[in-house]
Amino acid sequence: MRDTVNMLREGVPAVALVHEPFRRLARMAAGQVGMPDAPLLIYPRDLVAEESPQDLEAKACEVAAAGARIVLDVGKG
């Protein structure tokens, strides 16, 4: 979170990637460094041992695309 906030303060569009179980912790950390509304991309935890490499790759592509959309939106503001 601190890196994301530091980048945003420097004018660099950024988003924090956060696993679902850490959503609250990430929001709290963002608030502690003075940016409670910092952009977060919350994504479900992968179950590497239970998912095929193809499924994991598809999920990674979805997360990457969502992250890119958020960064582009942040860059507009």
Residue pairs with C-beta under 8 A, 6 or more apart in sequence:
1 16
1 26
1 29
1 30
1 33
1 38
2 29
2 33
3 14
3 16
4 14
4 15
4 16
4 30
4 38
4 39
5 30
5 33
5 34
5 35
5 38
7 13
7 14
8 14
8 35
8 38
8 39
8 74
9 35
13 71
13 72
13 74
13 75
14 39
14 71
14 74
15 39
15 40
15 41
15 67
15 70
15 71
15 74
16 26
16 30
16 38
16 39
16 40
16 41
17 41
17 43
17 63
17 67
18 26
18 40
18 41
18 42
18 43
19 42
19 43
19 44
19 45
20 42
20 43
20 44
20 45
21 45
23 40
23 42
26 40
26 42
27 36
27 40
30 36
30 37
30 38
30 40
39 70
39 71
39 73
39 74
41 63
41 66
41 67
41 70
43 59
43 63
43 66
44 59
46 56
46 59
48 56
51 59
